[in-house]
Amino acid sequence: MVIGMMAAGSLFYFANEDFTYIQALYWTVCTMLTIGYGDLSLTNESSRVFSTWFIWLCVIVYVMAITNIMTTFEELKSFVD
C-alpha cells in the first residue's frame, strides 16, 4: 500500500508540478513522512489541495499500521503468557 501511495504521489507531482521523477519521488517521500525540508515548493493550487488530502491519507495509513503492530504484539504477549 505504501509503495502504491509513493507511486501515485510521485506520478501526480511529476505531471502536475513539472518536477523530474526523482524530485517528485523525493517530494512524495518528504510529504508522506511529514518532513517538509522546504528545498522544493509547489506552484500549482491543485498540488496543494492534493497534498492536503495525501497527507491525511498517509496519517490514516500510519495509524492503521501502528494499530496492527500493537495488536500483533498483544497477541504474541498473550500467546507467551
N, C-alpha and C positions, 0 to 999 in steps of 0.2 A: 504494500500500500504506500509506504513512504517513497519507494522508488518511482511508483506511478505519479505521486504528487510532485516529486522532483522533476520528472519528465514533463508533466503538464505545465508546471510553473515556468520551466525553462523555455519551452516552446512558446508560451504566451509572451514572455518578456523578449524573446528573440524576435518574434513577429511584430509586437506592439511597440517596443522601445528602440528598435534598431540597434540592439546590443549584439555583439558577437555571441556565438553559442556558449563560449567559456564565460563571458561576462554574465550572460543570462543564467547559467548554472550557478555561478558564484552568488549572484543576487538572490536566486531562489533559496540556496542553502542558508545564506545570511538571514533571509526573511523567515524561513522555516524555524530557525534556531533563535529567532528574535534578537539577533546580534546588532545589526544596523551600524556598520562602520562609518558610513557617510561618504565613502570614496566614489560611489556611483549614486546617481539620483534619477528619479522618474520624471519624465517630462510630460507624459500624457495623463489626463484626468482619468481615463479608463483604466490605466495601470494602477492608479492609486485606489480606485474602487475595487479592482480585482485583488490588490494586495491586502486590503482591509478584510475581505472575506476569506482570502487564502490564509492569513494569519490565524483567524478564528478557527478555521478548519484544522489547521496544524495543532492548535491548542487542544481541540477536541480529540484528535488522534493521540496526542501525548497523554491526555488524561485517561483515555481508554487503555493505552499501553501500560501505564503505571498501575491502573486498576487490575489488569490481567496479571501483571507481575506480582502484585501484592496477593491476589487470590491464589496464585501458584505457590507462593511462599507459605501462605496459611494452610493450604492443602498438604504441602510437604511437612510442615510443622505438626499437623495433626496425625500424619502418617508415621512420623518418627516417635511421637508420644505414645 
